[in-house]
């Protein structure tokens, strides 16, 4: 018996919608990262992009547990000397909660071409409205 290896042409992609309201951001991001990679599928193959499309709504209502809002920072560097930029998560969640959620998921997918391709299938929205209604995404509860 040989090991099954999925081929990119055989992959069936589904659409899922996840409501992040009142749920911990990290736990929700783990579920989203697994869906984007296709880890829950029986035909998962590590070297093939098997993942599904995920729409996350109500990103601003996601919960950060503990004192993360005050103590956690989003850091990036401009590339110039002294160019470290820091933003508190309280500010980031107030101004751009979509970015905060995308960064959480980005840290959970591999830093390879497959991971970067998987992130293109992630759609995060601040409120209830989203643009992918025509795809009729399946609502996921966990």
N, C-alpha and C positions, 0 to 999 in steps of 0.2 A: 504494500500500500504506500502510495507516495503522498507527500505533504501538499496540501492545496495552496496554491499561490494565485491570488486575484490578479486579474489584468485590468489596466486602467479603463479599457473599453467596456468591461463587464460591470462596473460599479454603478449601483442604483443610488442616487442621492435623494434624500427626503428633506423636508423643511420642518423645523421645529420652532416653537415659540415658547419662551420662558419668561415668566413674570418674576422680577427680582424684588418686588415690594415686600419689605419686612423680613427678607432672608439675608443671612450673612453673605457678604460679597465673596469671600474666599471659597466657601462651600459651593456657591452657585457657579463661580468661575471654574471650579474643578469639573463639575458636570458639563459645562459648556465646552471645556477643553477636550474632554473625553468624546463628546459628540462630534466636534470638529475633526478629530483624528480618526473616528470610527472604531474606537476601542471596544464598544459594546456589541459590535457586529460579529457574527460567527465567521464571516469571510475576511476578517481583519488580517492584513498583511503589512508588516512594518515598513517595507520599502515602497509601498504603493499608497497613494492618497485615497483613502477609503471613506473619508468623513462626510458628514451631512452639513446642510446649511442651518444656521441658528440665528434667530431673531430674539434679542433680549429687550424687553420693555420695562419701564419704570426703574431705570438705572439710578435715578436720584433718590429713590426710596430704599435702596439696598443699605444694609446695616453693617457698620464696622464695629466689631466687638472690642471691649476693653477701652483703653485710652488711645487707640490708634488715630482718632481724629486730631488729637492735640500733639502726639509724639511722633507720628509717622510722616515722612517727607517723600515727595517725588523729586528725585534729583536727576539733572541732565547736565551735560557739559557742552559748551559752544565750540570747543576746540582751540580757543585762545587761552593765553595765560590768565589765570584767575577767573575763568569763565564758568565756574560752577553755579548753576541756578537751582534754587530750592523752592519748593512750594509745599506748604502744609496740606495734608489731606483734607482738612476742614475747608480750606479755600478751594481745593481742587473739586471736592464733592459739591460745593456750592456753585461753582462756575461751570465746570465741565465734567459732570459725572460719567459721561460716555467714555471719555479718555481714561478715567480711573478704572472703569470696568475693563476696557480693552487692554490696559497695561497689566491688570491682574491675570487675564487670560493669556496674554503674550508670554508672561513668565512661566506658564504651565505647558506650553507647546514647545516642541524641540526647535532649536535654533538652526534649522536646516531649510532647504528649499521646500520640503514637504510642510514644515511648520509655517513658513511664510505664505504658502499657497492656502493653507487651512485658515489663516487669519483673514483672507479675503472673503471667506464665506461667513464671517461674523458680522452681524448688523446690530448695533446697540442704539437704543433710543431713550431719550430722557423721559418721555411721557407715555401715554397709552397708544398714541397714533404711530403707525409704522407704514412704510411704503410697499411692503411685500405681501399685501393682502391678496393679490391675484394668484399667488402660489399656494394659497390655502394651507398655511402651516399648521401642523398638529400641535396642540397645547400639551406641554409636558409638566407634570407635577411630581415633586419629589420631597 
